[in-house]
Amino acid sequence: MKILIADDHRLVIEAVKAKLSELEPGIEFVLAMSVDELLAGATDDLDLALIDLNMPGADGQAHIDEIRQRHPAVPVIVLSGYEDPAIMRSALERGVLGFIPKAYSPDVMLSAVRLVLAGGVYVPPMMLTAVPPGIVAGMAQQPGTESLVRGGAAGGGGSGSGQTLEHLRSVLTERQVEVLQLLSQGKPNKLIGRSLGISEGTVKIHLAAIFRALNVRNRTEAVVAAQALTEAQQA
């Protein structure tokens, strides 16, 4: 396995490197402390890239876009000191497969990396109260059910519309609801199919229906919405 770690603090790099060494023996690490070193060290044969947002040479998230364009098959996780949900959402919308705040524990980071390596998407729990605009649009809240957005936490005003798992059950099949619940755990298609005894192709068909019901554009937005719906259901 070959993993790139890009951060401008040597102590952070060494700590991340030590924790990721638990994944398997013999991992090859590529280290970068600036955007120039990041661009020079990134290659198509990387199994994973963990990249800080704030490092020498960075211009917003342009270096994330550059890596995504140059090496689209390489899974990218942002490891950052920022905890602003808007910044997290912006990174996820760029196609990164996870956003790990540096305030999180090393064990959480390791679990998030394992999830991404398995084909999933890691979304920080704090994003669940800041669901992207449009994810819950278009369906009025049903009487007697809890709102997805609690206490107006979605921000940005909006119409006050919301969805619940109960309402989705009226527009999705029972199997699609099961797929949605597994999706909320960040599980990749292969594990969803294995859990339900269906093929990956069938999972993709169900996901297409779920995307339409949630009014989302991609899997990342669907994971955020599904996790938020599950949280609202359990509250």
Buried (B, 14 or more C-beta within 10 A) or exposed (E): BBBBBBBBBEEBBEBBBEBBEEBEEEBEBBBBBBBEBBBEBBEEEBBBBBBBBEBEBBEEBEBBEBBBEEBEEBBBBBBBEBBEBEBBBBBBBBBBBBBBBBEBEEEBBBBBBEBBBEBBBBBBEEBBBBBBEBBBEEBEBBEEBBBBBBEEEBEEEBEEBBBBBEBBEEBBEEBBBBBBBBBBBBBBBBBBBBBBEBEBEBBEBBBEBBBEBBBBEEBBBBBBBBBBBBBBBEE
